[in-house]
Amino acid sequence: MDISGGGTGRVLYRILLRAYSPSFRREAGPELLDMFDAARAEARAQGGVLWWARYWARLLADVAVTAGPTRWRQLRRSDRDGGQTVDSILQDLRYAARSLRRSPGFTAVAVVTTALGIGATATIYSVANAVMFRSLTGVRDSHELVTVHATSSDGSSFHAFSVPNFRDLRAGENGLGTLAAFSLLQTSARGAEESEAVAGLMVSEDYFRVLGTRPALGRLLAVGDHDPGGGPVAVLSHGSWQGRFAGDPGVVGQTVSLGGHAFTVVGVAEQGFTGHLALLDIEAFVPLAFQPLLEGHDGRFLDRNFDWLELIGRRADGVSTGEARAALTAIAERLAEEYVADNRGSGVDVRPYSNVFAQQSGAVGGFFTLLLAVAGMVLVVAAVNVGGMLLARGTDRRAEMALRLALGARRARLVRLMLAESVVLFLLGGAGGVALAFAATAVLSSVQLPIPFPIIFDFTPDRRVLLFSLGLALASGTVFGLVPAMGSTRSGLRARLGGGGRLRVREWFVVAQIAVSAVLLTGAGLFLRSLSTAASIDVGMRSEDVHILSTNVGILGYEREKGRAFFERLLAEASVVPGVEAAGLVRMPPLTFANETTSVPLPGAPDGRVGTDVNRVSAGYFNTMRVEIVEGRAFRDAEPAAVVINQTLAARLSSGGSSIGRNVRLGSTDDAPTVRIVGVARDGRYRSLGDEGRSMLFLPFSGFYSEDMSLVVRARGDVGPALADLVRRADPDLPLIQNAAYEDLIGLSFLPNRVAAITASSFGLLGLVLSAIGLYGVLAYAVARRTREIGIRLALGAPRRSVHRMVLRGGARLALIGMVLGLAGALASTRLLRGLLYGVSPTDPLTLTAIGGLLGAVVVAACVVPASRATRTDPTEALRHE
Amino acid sequence: MNDPHGGLRAAVFEILLLLCEEDRHGYGLMQEMATRSAGRWILGPGTMYRTLKEMREAGWIERSPAVARAGETDTRRRMYTITDRGRRVAADEATRMSALVERARDERLIPPAGAA
C-alpha cells in the first residue's frame, strides 16, 4: 500500500481534515488539499529514511495544532447563538473528574490498562526516536548533510573511497559546500592501570566544519594539524575529557596516549558530541594523516585502489541532493576514464545523512516499524479493554441517560459528557504510560552489548515522545470513548430490545479484542519458535566451551615480522595454559558480521571470476572450532600456500570432480598470489546466521599475515584471565578488544531476532493478560446482566448444565469470529516478519494451532466462572434482581 | 503575526517577499518555501492557511475569488496578491532587519558589507 501519497495519501488526509470544523472545511478544504499535494511532492524529493513517517507526523501535528482553534470558534459561535458550549465543556470535565473519583476501582483498572498500552508504545517510540530521528548534539542543520558512497560496476553501493579519489571529488565542482572523509579507529588509551579499547575517528580537514561542531575548550582541528610532520594532535570528546582528565581546565597542551603514542590535546569538542553516528561513543578525533602511526600501514595515501574512507558533506546553498549526485557522478565518470585500472566501473551515490550507518538505515527502519506495530497492537488491546469497560458502565447508566434525555438534555451533550470521561481516563493513563516509558528506557539505556566498540545508549524520552504519547492518549480516548458514549445514549425501543442474530456493540468489542490478541500472539509465537530453531541451526562449528581473545597489533604499529612472532608465541603459550584442549588463530570469527572477500578464477562466469569470502586462520583453528574436513586434509602451519575451501565453493569450482590439488589465483591484480587447495571443509554459517550457501576460502595465517587476529581456545573453565595475562606480559600497551566466551560474542548475531522475540513475546503476554481480563470482564458482565433471565430459566426447571452451555456457546461464538479475523490479520502481516524469522514459515501451522488453543482456553475460562456463578444463584434471589 | 521580539514572524516575512516577486497560489507558496529552504521549512497546510488568513485579515494580501479551472477535478486554486499595505509592512521589516544587521557588523559578528 502506498500510504506516502498518491490516492491513498490524499484519502487519509481527507479523513484528517474532518478534525476541522465543517464551516472551515467548506471554506478551506480545497486549498488545504492542494497545499498537501505541494508539501508531499517536496517531502518526497527530500527522500531519506522513513521519510513518510516523519512527513505524516508533521502533518498530524499540523492538523492537531490548527484544527483545535477552528472547533473552538465553532463552539463560540454556537454559544453566541444561544448555546453554552464553552462553559459546558469545562463543566463536563469537572463532572467527569467527579464521577471517576466516585468509582475508584473502575478508574484505577482503566488507567493502569491504558498506561500499559501507551507505555509500551511510547517506549518503543523513544528507542526508535533516539536511534533514527533525534538530531545529534553538535551536528547542525543536518538536513543539509549528505553521505557519499562509492558504487561498483555490479550496481552495489556503500563502498569506501581511496584518498586520491576523495581528494579529486573534493577538488572538483561537486555541488557541495564542504566534503570531509573519516575512518573509524579502533585504538587503545592508556588508563591508570591497563590499556583499554576506545573508539576514535580519523578525520580529514573539514570534518568539524561540515558538521558545524563547536569546541568546548581550546580549538578543533586546523589545517596545519593535518601535516604529519607537525606532531600528533587530537581533539577529545567532552565525556573523555571529564573521564580521563577529570574535567581539568588545563587539558589543552597535555598529552593523551592513543595506541601507545602521545597525542597532544588541542581542544575538547562541545558537550554531548560523540561523532556524527548515533550510538557510537567516539572519544578522540585525530587527523587522517596519523593513520600510519596508529595503524601501522603505509602507502595508503597514494594508492587509488585502497578504499578506506567514508565521506560526509554539506550541500551548497540551493543545491538539491539530486544535483549534488549529478555533479559528483560527473567527476567520478571522469576519474573512471582517467584511471581505468583502479576506477573502472565505479561511480558515486549520494544520500541524505542519517544517524545510523547509511547501509543499515533501511533495515533498521523496517525493524522499528515492526516493533512499533507490535506495541501499537498492545495499545489497541488496552484501549479496546477500556472501551469495553466504559461500555458496560454506560449500559448501567442507561436509566440515568434516559432520564436526562426525557428532561430535555440533548443527546450530543450527553455523548460529550461521557466522552469527557474517557478522555480524562486516557490522559491519566497517558501520564502513567510516559512514566513507564521513562522507567523502561532507563533500563534499556544501561544494556551493554558484546561488541568491540564502546557505545552509548540514551533512549530517554524527549519532547517528541511526550507529544506522541499525548496524541495517542487523546486519539484513543476519543475513538474508544465515542462508541460506548453513542451506544449508551441511544434511546428508543430498538436499543432496548437489541438485534436478534446480529452482534451488539459490546460483542464487537470482545471480537476485536480476540482478533488483535491473536495477531499479537501469533507474532510472539513465531519469534519464539524461530529463536529455538536458530539455536539448532547447523553453523558448521561448535562454539560451546570456546573462549575468544582479540587484539590488534596494528594499534601499536607492529611491523609484519614482529606481529607474526607475537601471534605465534601467543598461540604456543595459550596451548599449554591449564585446561586448554586446543587453540587456533582466526581473523574473522564466524557469526560476528565480519567479512573479507576475494575472487578466484571460474571459467564461464562473467569476468571469468567468482567472488568468495575468505578467512585467515592457523592450522589449529579447524580442530578448535570443530570445523569438519570432509575431503582432503587441513593445511599445516608450515604450508604458507595451502588453502581449504568449503563445500559450496568446491561445488562451484569443480562441477562434479574433485578440487583437491588444484591451483587458484586469488584476486585479479598482477601480483596476486597462487595457492593450492588441499582440503574441503563442511559448509557453515560465516558472517551471520542468515547466510546460507556462502562460499568460503580459508587462508593459512602463516602465508597471509594480518595484524588483527583473534585467539580461539577450546577449554574447560574460565581461561580468560590467564590468556589476558599472556598478552599483558608480552606487551602491556596492547589493548584487548575482546576477551569473552564465544557464545557471548555471537549473541550479537541473534540480537535483532532476540530483541524482536523478547519484545513480541512480552508484549504478546501483556496483550494476552489484558485481553483475558477484558474478556472476563465483558463476559462476566454480560452474564450478570442476565442473572434475572437465568433465574427464571432455573425456576422454570432448566437444568444447570444447559444454562452453562448457553453461556459458553455465546462466548465461543465470539471467540471463533475473533480468531478467524485475527488469524487472517496475522497472515496478512507476515510480510513484515519474514526477514526476521529463521527456519520458520510465517504460516507455521504449529504456532497457529497453539495460539488458537491458547485463546480458546482463555475464552472458556472467562466464560466458565461467571456461568457457574450465575447458575449457583438462588432462583428467588435472581428473580428479585434488576 | 509578530514574533515575541517585535519583528514579523519569519514565515510571514517570507510570504510577503515571495508575493512581491509575483502572485502565487497556496501550492506555489508551499513549494517555493520548501525548495528555498532545502526542505527544512515544510509548513503544514493548516499552518500555511491560517497564516495566509491572518495576513488577509490584516489587509496585507488579497485572495482572488474562486475560479474552477479547466482540467482540474476538485481543486480550486486561488491566487494571492500583495497589497500596498503589505508592501509597506515588508519594507518596514526589511529596514528594521538591515538596521539590526548593521549593528551586528559594528560588533564585528559578521564581516563588513562587500568583504564576503
Interface residues (C-beta under 8 A of the other chain):
Chain A: Y20 A28 P30 E31 L32 L33 D34 M35 F36 D37 A38 A39 A41 E42 A43 A45 Q46 Y55 R58 L59 A61 D62 V63 V65 T66 A67 P69 D141 H143 E144 R315 G318 S320
Chain B: H25 G26 Y27 G28 L29 M30 Q31 A34 T35 R36 A38 G39 R40 I42 L43 G44 P45 G46 T47 M48 Y49 R50 D74 T75 R76 R77 R78
